[in-house]
Amino acid sequence: MCSAEPVNCFPMLVNILSNTFLRLFNSTARIRVWSNPFYSIQSPEVRSDFFFICLGYMLILAAGLPPQFAVSSMEDYKVKSMH
């Protein structure tokens, strides 16, 4: 019914259980479950925009994070704290 990977098998298990419960209660309805676990971007323009947004975020993070360590070390030096 499904491969051994949990990403694929869990939706299949939910589908089997829910349809079994519906049959127990004499219902004619059925529940369909499908899985699309990985978000895919089809348009190259969207992919390019997404890349540059992530790149910009990483550059801002890389520029802003090291001063935080320096400020922390200076505060420790001022109060003469030991590690």
PyMOL Python script that loads the backbone (N, CA, C, O; Angstrom):
from pymol import cmd

cmd.read_pdbstr("""\
ATOM      1  N   MET A   1       0.808  -1.202   0.000  1.00  0.00           N
ATOM      2  CA  MET A   1       0.000   0.000   0.000  1.00  0.00           C
ATOM      3  C   MET A   1       0.846   1.257   0.000  1.00  0.00           C
ATOM      4  O   MET A   1       0.522   2.223  -0.691  1.00  0.00           O
ATOM      5  N   CYS A   2       1.915   1.256   0.759  1.00  0.00           N
ATOM      6  CA  CYS A   2       2.763   2.436   0.800  1.00  0.00           C
ATOM      7  C   CYS A   2       4.198   2.009   1.060  1.00  0.00           C
ATOM      8  O   CYS A   2       4.461   0.887   1.494  1.00  0.00           O
ATOM      9  N   SER A   3       5.117   2.920   0.787  1.00  0.00           N
ATOM     10  CA  SER A   3       6.514   2.609   1.063  1.00  0.00           C
ATOM     11  C   SER A   3       6.753   2.665   2.565  1.00  0.00           C
ATOM     12  O   SER A   3       5.881   3.074   3.331  1.00  0.00           O
ATOM     13  N   ALA A   4       7.927   2.254   2.966  1.00  0.00           N
ATOM     14  CA  ALA A   4       8.224   2.165   4.400  1.00  0.00           C
ATOM     15  C   ALA A   4       8.557   3.514   5.032  1.00  0.00           C
ATOM     16  O   ALA A   4       8.761   3.596   6.243  1.00  0.00           O
ATOM     17  N   GLU A   5       8.613   4.557   4.232  1.00  0.00           N
ATOM     18  CA  GLU A   5       8.938   5.870   4.785  1.00  0.00           C
ATOM     19  C   GLU A   5       7.744   6.434   5.550  1.00  0.00           C
ATOM     20  O   GLU A   5       6.616   6.354   5.064  1.00  0.00           O
ATOM     21  N   PRO A   6       7.966   7.002   6.731  1.00  0.00           N
ATOM     22  CA  PRO A   6       6.851   7.540   7.521  1.00  0.00           C
ATOM     23  C   PRO A   6       6.142   8.706   6.849  1.00  0.00           C
ATOM     24  O   PRO A   6       4.955   8.927   7.091  1.00  0.00           O
ATOM     25  N   VAL A   7       6.849   9.456   6.007  1.00  0.00           N
ATOM     26  CA  VAL A   7       6.222  10.593   5.338  1.00  0.00           C
ATOM     27  C   VAL A   7       5.098  10.110   4.432  1.00  0.00           C
ATOM     28  O   VAL A   7       4.064  10.769   4.317  1.00  0.00           O
ATOM     29  N   ASN A   8       5.294   8.966   3.789  1.00  0.00           N
ATOM     30  CA  ASN A   8       4.298   8.442   2.868  1.00  0.00           C
ATOM     31  C   ASN A   8       3.285   7.538   3.556  1.00  0.00           C
ATOM     32  O   ASN A   8       2.131   7.471   3.132  1.00  0.00           O
ATOM     33  N   CYS A   9       3.692   6.856   4.591  1.00  0.00           N
ATOM     34  CA  CYS A   9       2.842   5.832   5.190  1.00  0.00           C
ATOM     35  C   CYS A   9       1.788   6.417   6.140  1.00  0.00           C
ATOM     36  O   CYS A   9       0.691   5.868   6.242  1.00  0.00           O
ATOM     37  N   PHE A  10       2.092   7.506   6.829  1.00  0.00           N
ATOM     38  CA  PHE A  10       1.142   8.040   7.800  1.00  0.00           C
ATOM     39  C   PHE A  10      -0.167   8.501   7.159  1.00  0.00           C
ATOM     40  O   PHE A  10      -1.231   8.162   7.677  1.00  0.00           O
ATOM     41  N   PRO A  11      -0.143   9.255   6.061  1.00  0.00           N
ATOM     42  CA  PRO A  11      -1.424   9.629   5.437  1.00  0.00           C
ATOM     43  C   PRO A  11      -2.224   8.412   4.975  1.00  0.00           C
ATOM     44  O   PRO A  11      -3.453   8.415   5.034  1.00  0.00           O
ATOM     45  N   MET A  12      -1.534   7.386   4.521  1.00  0.00           N
ATOM     46  CA  MET A  12      -2.230   6.172   4.090  1.00  0.00           C
ATOM     47  C   MET A  12      -2.900   5.480   5.281  1.00  0.00           C
ATOM     48  O   MET A  12      -4.024   4.992   5.163  1.00  0.00           O
ATOM     49  N   LEU A  13      -2.217   5.438   6.420  1.00  0.00           N
ATOM     50  CA  LEU A  13      -2.786   4.847   7.625  1.00  0.00           C
ATOM     51  C   LEU A  13      -4.012   5.633   8.091  1.00  0.00           C
ATOM     52  O   LEU A  13      -5.013   5.039   8.493  1.00  0.00           O
ATOM     53  N   VAL A  14      -3.941   6.952   8.040  1.00  0.00           N
ATOM     54  CA  VAL A  14      -5.079   7.790   8.428  1.00  0.00           C
ATOM     55  C   VAL A  14      -6.263   7.524   7.504  1.00  0.00           C
ATOM     56  O   VAL A  14      -7.405   7.453   7.958  1.00  0.00           O
ATOM     57  N   ASN A  15      -5.994   7.379   6.228  1.00  0.00           N
ATOM     58  CA  ASN A  15      -7.047   7.111   5.263  1.00  0.00           C
ATOM     59  C   ASN A  15      -7.722   5.775   5.542  1.00  0.00           C
ATOM     60  O   ASN A  15      -8.950   5.685   5.534  1.00  0.00           O
ATOM     61  N   ILE A  16      -6.932   4.746   5.787  1.00  0.00           N
ATOM     62  CA  ILE A  16      -7.497   3.413   6.063  1.00  0.00           C
ATOM     63  C   ILE A  16      -8.338   3.434   7.331  1.00  0.00           C
ATOM     64  O   ILE A  16      -9.444   2.894   7.356  1.00  0.00           O
ATOM     65  N   LEU A  17      -7.813   4.058   8.389  1.00  0.00           N
ATOM     66  CA  LEU A  17      -8.546   4.093   9.664  1.00  0.00           C
ATOM     67  C   LEU A  17      -9.839   4.906   9.557  1.00  0.00           C
ATOM     68  O   LEU A  17     -10.880   4.490  10.066  1.00  0.00           O
ATOM     69  N   SER A  18      -9.772   6.059   8.898  1.00  0.00           N
ATOM     70  CA  SER A  18     -10.978   6.876   8.812  1.00  0.00           C
ATOM     71  C   SER A  18     -12.054   6.206   7.975  1.00  0.00           C
ATOM     72  O   SER A  18     -13.233   6.278   8.323  1.00  0.00           O
ATOM     73  N   ASN A  19     -11.683   5.559   6.887  1.00  0.00           N
ATOM     74  CA  ASN A  19     -12.676   4.863   6.083  1.00  0.00           C
ATOM     75  C   ASN A  19     -13.228   3.636   6.799  1.00  0.00           C
ATOM     76  O   ASN A  19     -14.388   3.271   6.607  1.00  0.00           O
ATOM     77  N   THR A  20     -12.403   3.003   7.621  1.00  0.00           N
ATOM     78  CA  THR A  20     -12.898   1.872   8.419  1.00  0.00           C
ATOM     79  C   THR A  20     -13.947   2.338   9.428  1.00  0.00           C
ATOM     80  O   THR A  20     -14.982   1.694   9.603  1.00  0.00           O
ATOM     81  N   PHE A  21     -13.668   3.465  10.090  1.00  0.00           N
ATOM     82  CA  PHE A  21     -14.642   3.988  11.047  1.00  0.00           C
ATOM     83  C   PHE A  21     -15.933   4.421  10.350  1.00  0.00           C
ATOM     84  O   PHE A  21     -17.021   4.251  10.899  1.00  0.00           O
ATOM     85  N   LEU A  22     -15.816   4.967   9.166  1.00  0.00           N
ATOM     86  CA  LEU A  22     -17.032   5.335   8.430  1.00  0.00           C
ATOM     87  C   LEU A  22     -17.856   4.103   8.074  1.00  0.00           C
ATOM     88  O   LEU A  22     -19.083   4.144   8.155  1.00  0.00           O
ATOM     89  N   ARG A  23     -17.210   3.016   7.684  1.00  0.00           N
ATOM     90  CA  ARG A  23     -17.949   1.787   7.370  1.00  0.00           C
ATOM     91  C   ARG A  23     -18.602   1.192   8.610  1.00  0.00           C
ATOM     92  O   ARG A  23     -19.689   0.618   8.535  1.00  0.00           O
ATOM     93  N   LEU A  24     -17.929   1.332   9.757  1.00  0.00           N
ATOM     94  CA  LEU A  24     -18.516   0.813  11.003  1.00  0.00           C
ATOM     95  C   LEU A  24     -19.823   1.531  11.344  1.00  0.00           C
ATOM     96  O   LEU A  24     -20.740   0.932  11.905  1.00  0.00           O
ATOM     97  N   PHE A  25     -19.899   2.810  11.005  1.00  0.00           N
ATOM     98  CA  PHE A  25     -21.093   3.583  11.303  1.00  0.00           C
ATOM     99  C   PHE A  25     -22.065   3.618  10.132  1.00  0.00           C
ATOM    100  O   PHE A  25     -22.944   4.478  10.084  1.00  0.00           O
ATOM    101  N   ASN A  26     -21.916   2.695   9.189  1.00  0.00           N
ATOM    102  CA  ASN A  26     -22.802   2.523   8.035  1.00  0.00           C
ATOM    103  C   ASN A  26     -22.934   3.792   7.199  1.00  0.00           C
ATOM    104  O   ASN A  26     -24.035   4.169   6.796  1.00  0.00           O
ATOM    105  N   SER A  27     -21.836   4.427   6.951  1.00  0.00           N
ATOM    106  CA  SER A  27     -21.848   5.628   6.123  1.00  0.00           C
ATOM    107  C   SER A  27     -21.421   5.270   4.710  1.00  0.00           C
ATOM    108  O   SER A  27     -20.634   4.346   4.505  1.00  0.00           O
ATOM    109  N   THR A  28     -21.941   6.001   3.746  1.00  0.00           N
ATOM    110  CA  THR A  28     -21.542   5.772   2.364  1.00  0.00           C
ATOM    111  C   THR A  28     -20.446   6.744   1.930  1.00  0.00           C
ATOM    112  O   THR A  28     -19.913   6.619   0.828  1.00  0.00           O
ATOM    113  N   ALA A  29     -20.110   7.698   2.771  1.00  0.00           N
ATOM    114  CA  ALA A  29     -19.081   8.675   2.433  1.00  0.00           C
ATOM    115  C   ALA A  29     -17.695   8.049   2.561  1.00  0.00           C
ATOM    116  O   ALA A  29     -17.498   7.081   3.295  1.00  0.00           O
ATOM    117  N   ARG A  30     -16.767   8.607   1.849  1.00  0.00           N
ATOM    118  CA  ARG A  30     -15.376   8.170   1.914  1.00  0.00           C
ATOM    119  C   ARG A  30     -14.485   9.386   2.122  1.00  0.00           C
ATOM    120  O   ARG A  30     -14.804  10.490   1.683  1.00  0.00           O
ATOM    121  N   ILE A  31     -13.387   9.169   2.784  1.00  0.00           N
ATOM    122  CA  ILE A  31     -12.408  10.233   3.007  1.00  0.00           C
ATOM    123  C   ILE A  31     -11.165   9.909   2.194  1.00  0.00           C
ATOM    124  O   ILE A  31     -10.637   8.799   2.256  1.00  0.00           O
ATOM    125  N   ARG A  32     -10.709  10.892   1.435  1.00  0.00           N
ATOM    126  CA  ARG A  32      -9.478  10.727   0.666  1.00  0.00           C
ATOM    127  C   ARG A  32      -8.379  11.536   1.319  1.00  0.00           C
ATOM    128  O   ARG A  32      -8.582  12.699   1.669  1.00  0.00           O
ATOM    129  N   VAL A  33      -7.218  10.928   1.487  1.00  0.00           N
ATOM    130  CA  VAL A  33      -6.066  11.605   2.072  1.00  0.00           C
ATOM    131  C   VAL A  33      -4.922  11.509   1.083  1.00  0.00           C
ATOM    132  O   VAL A  33      -4.656  10.442   0.530  1.00  0.00           O
ATOM    133  N   TRP A  34      -4.239  12.635   0.860  1.00  0.00           N
ATOM    134  CA  TRP A  34      -3.070  12.587  -0.008  1.00  0.00           C
ATOM    135  C   TRP A  34      -1.968  13.406   0.642  1.00  0.00           C
ATOM    136  O   TRP A  34      -2.213  14.262   1.492  1.00  0.00           O
ATOM    137  N   SER A  35      -0.786  13.125   0.225  1.00  0.00           N
ATOM    138  CA  SER A  35       0.372  13.763   0.834  1.00  0.00           C
ATOM    139  C   SER A  35       1.222  14.423  -0.239  1.00  0.00           C
ATOM    140  O   SER A  35       1.553  13.810  -1.254  1.00  0.00           O
ATOM    141  N   ASN A  36       1.568  15.673  -0.001  1.00  0.00           N
ATOM    142  CA  ASN A  36       2.523  16.384  -0.824  1.00  0.00           C
ATOM    143  C   ASN A  36       3.542  16.981   0.137  1.00  0.00           C
ATOM    144  O   ASN A  36       3.466  18.168   0.455  1.00  0.00           O
ATOM    145  N   PRO A  37       4.498  16.174   0.607  1.00  0.00           N
ATOM    146  CA  PRO A  37       5.328  16.593   1.731  1.00  0.00           C
ATOM    147  C   PRO A  37       6.331  17.695   1.427  1.00  0.00           C
ATOM    148  O   PRO A  37       6.738  18.413   2.340  1.00  0.00           O
ATOM    149  N   PHE A  38       6.738  17.849   0.187  1.00  0.00           N
ATOM    150  CA  PHE A  38       7.769  18.820  -0.125  1.00  0.00           C
ATOM    151  C   PHE A  38       7.194  19.931  -0.983  1.00  0.00           C
ATOM    152  O   PHE A  38       6.631  19.686  -2.050  1.00  0.00           O
ATOM    153  N   TYR A  39       7.342  21.135  -0.509  1.00  0.00           N
ATOM    154  CA  TYR A  39       6.845  22.298  -1.233  1.00  0.00           C
ATOM    155  C   TYR A  39       7.740  22.515  -2.442  1.00  0.00           C
ATOM    156  O   TYR A  39       8.952  22.674  -2.298  1.00  0.00           O
ATOM    157  N   SER A  40       7.162  22.522  -3.615  1.00  0.00           N
ATOM    158  CA  SER A  40       7.961  22.717  -4.821  1.00  0.00           C
ATOM    159  C   SER A  40       7.584  24.029  -5.486  1.00  0.00           C
ATOM    160  O   SER A  40       6.412  24.398  -5.556  1.00  0.00           O
ATOM    161  N   ILE A  41       8.583  24.712  -5.963  1.00  0.00           N
ATOM    162  CA  ILE A  41       8.384  25.976  -6.658  1.00  0.00           C
ATOM    163  C   ILE A  41       8.593  25.701  -8.137  1.00  0.00           C
ATOM    164  O   ILE A  41       9.673  25.276  -8.547  1.00  0.00           O
ATOM    165  N   GLN A  42       7.575  25.941  -8.933  1.00  0.00           N
ATOM    166  CA  GLN A  42       7.657  25.654 -10.351  1.00  0.00           C
ATOM    167  C   GLN A  42       8.271  26.811 -11.138  1.00  0.00           C
ATOM    168  O   GLN A  42       9.002  26.576 -12.100  1.00  0.00           O
ATOM    169  N   SER A  43       7.994  28.031 -10.757  1.00  0.00           N
ATOM    170  CA  SER A  43       8.435  29.192 -11.515  1.00  0.00           C
ATOM    171  C   SER A  43       9.878  29.553 -11.165  1.00  0.00           C
ATOM    172  O   SER A  43      10.202  29.681  -9.984  1.00  0.00           O
ATOM    173  N   PRO A  44      10.755  29.721 -12.164  1.00  0.00           N
ATOM    174  CA  PRO A  44      12.143  30.102 -11.856  1.00  0.00           C
ATOM    175  C   PRO A  44      12.251  31.503 -11.263  1.00  0.00           C
ATOM    176  O   PRO A  44      13.177  31.773 -10.497  1.00  0.00           O
ATOM    177  N   GLU A  45      11.319  32.406 -11.602  1.00  0.00           N
ATOM    178  CA  GLU A  45      11.365  33.744 -11.032  1.00  0.00           C
ATOM    179  C   GLU A  45      11.097  33.703  -9.522  1.00  0.00           C
ATOM    180  O   GLU A  45      11.757  34.393  -8.745  1.00  0.00           O
ATOM    181  N   VAL A  46      10.134  32.898  -9.128  1.00  0.00           N
ATOM    182  CA  VAL A  46       9.818  32.772  -7.705  1.00  0.00           C
ATOM    183  C   VAL A  46      10.982  32.135  -6.972  1.00  0.00           C
ATOM    184  O   VAL A  46      11.320  32.547  -5.863  1.00  0.00           O
ATOM    185  N   ARG A  47      11.596  31.139  -7.580  1.00  0.00           N
ATOM    186  CA  ARG A  47      12.742  30.468  -6.966  1.00  0.00           C
ATOM    187  C   ARG A  47      13.896  31.453  -6.791  1.00  0.00           C
ATOM    188  O   ARG A  47      14.569  31.445  -5.760  1.00  0.00           O
ATOM    189  N   SER A  48      14.126  32.301  -7.792  1.00  0.00           N
ATOM    190  CA  SER A  48      15.199  33.293  -7.717  1.00  0.00           C
ATOM    191  C   SER A  48      14.902  34.316  -6.623  1.00  0.00           C
ATOM    192  O   SER A  48      15.790  34.671  -5.848  1.00  0.00           O
ATOM    193  N   ASP A  49      13.658  34.792  -6.556  1.00  0.00           N
ATOM    194  CA  ASP A  49      13.281  35.749  -5.512  1.00  0.00           C
ATOM    195  C   ASP A  49      13.435  35.136  -4.134  1.00  0.00           C
ATOM    196  O   ASP A  49      13.931  35.790  -3.216  1.00  0.00           O
ATOM    197  N   PHE A  50      13.019  33.900  -3.980  1.00  0.00           N
ATOM    198  CA  PHE A  50      13.133  33.207  -2.693  1.00  0.00           C
ATOM    199  C   PHE A  50      14.598  33.076  -2.289  1.00  0.00           C
ATOM    200  O   PHE A  50      14.940  33.259  -1.120  1.00  0.00           O
ATOM    201  N   PHE A  51      15.462  32.762  -3.249  1.00  0.00           N
ATOM    202  CA  PHE A  51      16.890  32.627  -2.968  1.00  0.00           C
ATOM    203  C   PHE A  51      17.470  33.941  -2.478  1.00  0.00           C
ATOM    204  O   PHE A  51      18.217  33.962  -1.499  1.00  0.00           O
ATOM    205  N   PHE A  52      17.133  35.049  -3.153  1.00  0.00           N
ATOM    206  CA  PHE A  52      17.707  36.336  -2.768  1.00  0.00           C
ATOM    207  C   PHE A  52      17.155  36.837  -1.439  1.00  0.00           C
ATOM    208  O   PHE A  52      17.866  37.512  -0.696  1.00  0.00           O
ATOM    209  N   ILE A  53      15.917  36.523  -1.131  1.00  0.00           N
ATOM    210  CA  ILE A  53      15.365  36.886   0.178  1.00  0.00           C
ATOM    211  C   ILE A  53      16.102  36.128   1.281  1.00  0.00           C
ATOM    212  O   ILE A  53      16.462  36.710   2.304  1.00  0.00           O
ATOM    213  N   CYS A  54      16.322  34.843   1.073  1.00  0.00           N
ATOM    214  CA  CYS A  54      17.056  34.051   2.067  1.00  0.00           C
ATOM    215  C   CYS A  54      18.503  34.511   2.182  1.00  0.00           C
ATOM    216  O   CYS A  54      19.052  34.572   3.282  1.00  0.00           O
ATOM    217  N   LEU A  55      19.118  34.832   1.054  1.00  0.00           N
ATOM    218  CA  LEU A  55      20.495  35.317   1.071  1.00  0.00           C
ATOM    219  C   LEU A  55      20.591  36.635   1.837  1.00  0.00           C
ATOM    220  O   LEU A  55      21.503  36.823   2.641  1.00  0.00           O
ATOM    221  N   GLY A  56      19.659  37.535   1.590  1.00  0.00           N
ATOM    222  CA  GLY A  56      19.658  38.810   2.312  1.00  0.00           C
ATOM    223  C   GLY A  56      19.480  38.615   3.809  1.00  0.00           C
ATOM    224  O   GLY A  56      20.147  39.268   4.611  1.00  0.00           O
ATOM    225  N   TYR A  57      18.584  37.719   4.178  1.00  0.00           N
ATOM    226  CA  TYR A  57      18.368  37.440   5.598  1.00  0.00           C
ATOM    227  C   TYR A  57      19.625  36.880   6.243  1.00  0.00           C
ATOM    228  O   TYR A  57      19.983  37.272   7.354  1.00  0.00           O
ATOM    229  N   MET A  58      20.300  35.963   5.552  1.00  0.00           N
ATOM    230  CA  MET A  58      21.519  35.365   6.107  1.00  0.00           C
ATOM    231  C   MET A  58      22.635  36.401   6.228  1.00  0.00           C
ATOM    232  O   MET A  58      23.405  36.368   7.188  1.00  0.00           O
ATOM    233  N   LEU A  59      22.731  37.321   5.261  1.00  0.00           N
ATOM    234  CA  LEU A  59      23.761  38.355   5.344  1.00  0.00           C
ATOM    235  C   LEU A  59      23.495  39.309   6.508  1.00  0.00           C
ATOM    236  O   LEU A  59      24.426  39.710   7.207  1.00  0.00           O
ATOM    237  N   ILE A  60      22.235  39.671   6.717  1.00  0.00           N
ATOM    238  CA  ILE A  60      21.897  40.533   7.855  1.00  0.00           C
ATOM    239  C   ILE A  60      22.192  39.813   9.168  1.00  0.00           C
ATOM    240  O   ILE A  60      22.718  40.407  10.109  1.00  0.00           O
ATOM    241  N   LEU A  61      21.850  38.537   9.220  1.00  0.00           N
ATOM    242  CA  LEU A  61      22.129  37.753  10.427  1.00  0.00           C
ATOM    243  C   LEU A  61      23.630  37.639  10.660  1.00  0.00           C
ATOM    244  O   LEU A  61      24.091  37.777  11.793  1.00  0.00           O
ATOM    245  N   ALA A  62      24.394  37.390   9.607  1.00  0.00           N
ATOM    246  CA  ALA A  62      25.845  37.249   9.742  1.00  0.00           C
ATOM    247  C   ALA A  62      26.487  38.572  10.156  1.00  0.00           C
ATOM    248  O   ALA A  62      27.489  38.574  10.870  1.00  0.00           O
ATOM    249  N   ALA A  63      25.925  39.687   9.719  1.00  0.00           N
ATOM    250  CA  ALA A  63      26.489  40.986  10.081  1.00  0.00           C
ATOM    251  C   ALA A  63      26.100  41.402  11.500  1.00  0.00           C
ATOM    252  O   ALA A  63      26.854  42.114  12.163  1.00  0.00           O
ATOM    253  N   GLY A  64      24.945  40.971  11.965  1.00  0.00           N
ATOM    254  CA  GLY A  64      24.459  41.429  13.257  1.00  0.00           C
ATOM    255  C   GLY A  64      24.778  40.535  14.427  1.00  0.00           C
ATOM    256  O   GLY A  64      24.683  40.971  15.574  1.00  0.00           O
ATOM    257  N   LEU A  65      25.153  39.301  14.176  1.00  0.00           N
ATOM    258  CA  LEU A  65      25.361  38.368  15.274  1.00  0.00           C
ATOM    259  C   LEU A  65      26.711  38.521  15.977  1.00  0.00           C
ATOM    260  O   LEU A  65      26.725  38.493  17.207  1.00  0.00           O
ATOM    261  N   PRO A  66      27.835  38.680  15.294  1.00  0.00           N
ATOM    262  CA  PRO A  66      29.123  38.794  16.001  1.00  0.00           C
ATOM    263  C   PRO A  66      29.211  39.947  16.992  1.00  0.00           C
ATOM    264  O   PRO A  66      29.818  39.768  18.048  1.00  0.00           O
ATOM    265  N   PRO A  67      28.638  41.132  16.715  1.00  0.00           N
ATOM    266  CA  PRO A  67      28.704  42.186  17.739  1.00  0.00           C
ATOM    267  C   PRO A  67      28.008  41.796  19.043  1.00  0.00           C
ATOM    268  O   PRO A  67      28.382  42.290  20.107  1.00  0.00           O
ATOM    269  N   GLN A  68      27.021  40.935  18.981  1.00  0.00           N
ATOM    270  CA  GLN A  68      26.353  40.508  20.207  1.00  0.00           C
ATOM    271  C   GLN A  68      27.314  39.755  21.124  1.00  0.00           C
ATOM    272  O   GLN A  68      27.259  39.906  22.344  1.00  0.00           O
ATOM    273  N   PHE A  69      28.191  38.947  20.534  1.00  0.00           N
ATOM    274  CA  PHE A  69      29.187  38.231  21.344  1.00  0.00           C
ATOM    275  C   PHE A  69      30.194  39.206  21.949  1.00  0.00           C
ATOM    276  O   PHE A  69      30.612  39.036  23.094  1.00  0.00           O
ATOM    277  N   ALA A  70      30.584  40.226  21.187  1.00  0.00           N
ATOM    278  CA  ALA A  70      31.541  41.202  21.695  1.00  0.00           C
ATOM    279  C   ALA A  70      30.937  42.009  22.838  1.00  0.00           C
ATOM    280  O   ALA A  70      31.603  42.253  23.844  1.00  0.00           O
ATOM    281  N   VAL A  71      29.689  42.421  22.693  1.00  0.00           N
ATOM    282  CA  VAL A  71      29.033  43.193  23.755  1.00  0.00           C
ATOM    283  C   VAL A  71      28.902  42.339  25.006  1.00  0.00           C
ATOM    284  O   VAL A  71      29.095  42.829  26.118  1.00  0.00           O
ATOM    285  N   SER A  72      28.577  41.076  24.829  1.00  0.00           N
ATOM    286  CA  SER A  72      28.455  40.180  25.974  1.00  0.00           C
ATOM    287  C   SER A  72      29.796  40.031  26.693  1.00  0.00           C
ATOM    288  O   SER A  72      29.849  40.034  27.923  1.00  0.00           O
ATOM    289  N   SER A  73      30.873  39.902  25.926  1.00  0.00           N
ATOM    290  CA  SER A  73      32.195  39.764  26.535  1.00  0.00           C
ATOM    291  C   SER A  73      32.594  41.035  27.262  1.00  0.00           C
ATOM    292  O   SER A  73      33.204  40.963  28.329  1.00  0.00           O
ATOM    293  N   MET A  74      32.267  42.196  26.712  1.00  0.00           N
ATOM    294  CA  MET A  74      32.600  43.459  27.369  1.00  0.00           C
ATOM    295  C   MET A  74      31.814  43.622  28.663  1.00  0.00           C
ATOM    296  O   MET A  74      32.349  44.117  29.656  1.00  0.00           O
ATOM    297  N   GLU A  75      30.558  43.212  28.661  1.00  0.00           N
ATOM    298  CA  GLU A  75      29.763  43.289  29.890  1.00  0.00           C
ATOM    299  C   GLU A  75      30.361  42.380  30.959  1.00  0.00           C
ATOM    300  O   GLU A  75      30.421  42.752  32.131  1.00  0.00           O
ATOM    301  N   ASP A  76      30.798  41.203  30.562  1.00  0.00           N
ATOM    302  CA  ASP A  76      31.432  40.289  31.515  1.00  0.00           C
ATOM    303  C   ASP A  76      32.727  40.890  32.059  1.00  0.00           C
ATOM    304  O   ASP A  76      33.030  40.742  33.243  1.00  0.00           O
ATOM    305  N   TYR A  77      33.491  41.566  31.201  1.00  0.00           N
ATOM    306  CA  TYR A  77      34.751  42.173  31.621  1.00  0.00           C
ATOM    307  C   TYR A  77      34.495  43.310  32.610  1.00  0.00           C
ATOM    308  O   TYR A  77      35.234  43.468  33.582  1.00  0.00           O
ATOM    309  N   LYS A  78      33.441  44.107  32.359  1.00  0.00           N
ATOM    310  CA  LYS A  78      33.143  45.238  33.223  1.00  0.00           C
ATOM    311  C   LYS A  78      32.744  44.791  34.635  1.00  0.00           C
ATOM    312  O   LYS A  78      33.128  45.427  35.617  1.00  0.00           O
ATOM    313  N   VAL A  79      31.983  43.714  34.739  1.00  0.00           N
ATOM    314  CA  VAL A  79      31.536  43.255  36.057  1.00  0.00           C
ATOM    315  C   VAL A  79      32.506  42.234  36.647  1.00  0.00           C
ATOM    316  O   VAL A  79      32.278  41.709  37.737  1.00  0.00           O
ATOM    317  N   LYS A  80      33.605  41.952  35.910  1.00  0.00           N
ATOM    318  CA  LYS A  80      34.657  41.035  36.329  1.00  0.00           C
ATOM    319  C   LYS A  80      34.115  39.640  36.654  1.00  0.00           C
ATOM    320  O   LYS A  80      34.452  39.043  37.677  1.00  0.00           O
ATOM    321  N   SER A  81      33.271  39.144  35.757  1.00  0.00           N
ATOM    322  CA  SER A  81      32.722  37.813  35.968  1.00  0.00           C
ATOM    323  C   SER A  81      33.654  36.758  35.389  1.00  0.00           C
ATOM    324  O   SER A  81      34.368  37.004  34.417  1.00  0.00           O
ATOM    325  N   MET A  82      33.634  35.597  35.992  1.00  0.00           N
ATOM    326  CA  MET A  82      34.459  34.468  35.544  1.00  0.00           C
ATOM    327  C   MET A  82      33.556  33.417  34.900  1.00  0.00           C
ATOM    328  O   MET A  82      32.395  33.269  35.278  1.00  0.00           O
ATOM    329  N   HIS A  83      34.094  32.701  33.937  1.00  0.00           N
ATOM    330  CA  HIS A  83      33.329  31.631  33.299  1.00  0.00           C
ATOM    331  C   HIS A  83      33.329  30.410  34.178  1.00  0.00           C
ATOM    332  O   HIS A  83      32.736  29.391  33.821  1.00  0.00           O
TER     333      HIS A  83
END
""", "prot")
cmd.dss("prot")
cmd.show_as("cartoon", "prot")
cmd.util.cbc("prot")
cmd.orient("prot")
